[in-house]
Amino acid sequence: MACLNPASLPKKVLALIEHDDSDLLISSVSLMEIAVKNAVGKIDMPRQVMRQAVSDLRLSILPFDARHAYEMFGLPLHHRDPFDRMIIATALVEKIPLVGGDRQFKLYKGLHRIW
């Protein structure tokens, strides 16, 4: 078990993180997914480490709300991961790019994916 190594991220993602003018968001859904994966031993990211990472990366937390949930009704079932589907719905509703390495993301029409 290990935390994500920043060196493993694509250069364009690292450039966004390092650019002072970038508005960096993390979905509250991502926090839930990380908490679940930590609890079952898939990753090592305890609460304190996650809080520090959010602070260090200057991330703003984007809540998941009813607009995002309603968007899920229209999403095709390209994959069944409920966390990913919530994150996709949020990005579509908010019209913001999604940073994520899941290759299935490219199957969702209208989703702007950076990685």
C-alpha positions, -999 to +999 in steps of 0.1 A: +000+000+000+013+034-009+001+069-015+002+083-051+037+093-061+035+128-077+063+118-101+040+092-116+016+120-128+017+132-164+037+164-169+006+185-178-010+175-145+021+184-125+022+218-144-014+225-133-006+216-097+025+238-097+009+268-114-001+293-088-031+306-108-047+272-111-080+267-093-076+232-081-107+213-070-113+179-054-147+164-053-160+154-019-167+121-037-130+116-042-124+121-005-151+094+002-135+070-022-100+076-007-115+070+028-131+038+018-099+025+000-079+034+031-103+016+054-102-016+033-064-015+029-062-007-008-042+025-001-024+041+028-040+075+031-052+082+067-074+113+074-045+134+086-024+127+055-054+135+033-061+167+051-025+177+047-024+168+010-055+190+004-039+219+022-005+214+006-020+212-029-043+242-022-073+221-032-109+235-028-134+208-019-164+206-043-195+192-027-216+166-044-252+179-046-286+170-061-277+186-095-249+161-098-270+132-086-297+140-112-270+141-139-263+105-131-297+095-145-285+103-180-250+088-178-243+057-200-231+027-180-196+026-194-184+013-161-200+005-128-178+023-102-202+045-084-175+070-072-163+075-108-198+080-120-204+107-093-172+124-102-180+124-139-215+137-132-200+165-111-175+175-138-203+176-165-227+197-144-199+221-133-184+222-168-149+216-154-122+194-167-116+161-150-081+149-140-080+112-139-062+083-155-092+060-160-094+052-197-132+047-195-136+085-188-130+092-225-162+073-234-184+100-217-196+126-242-190+162-232-165+153-205-133+173-208-105+150-195-070+163-188-055+129-180 
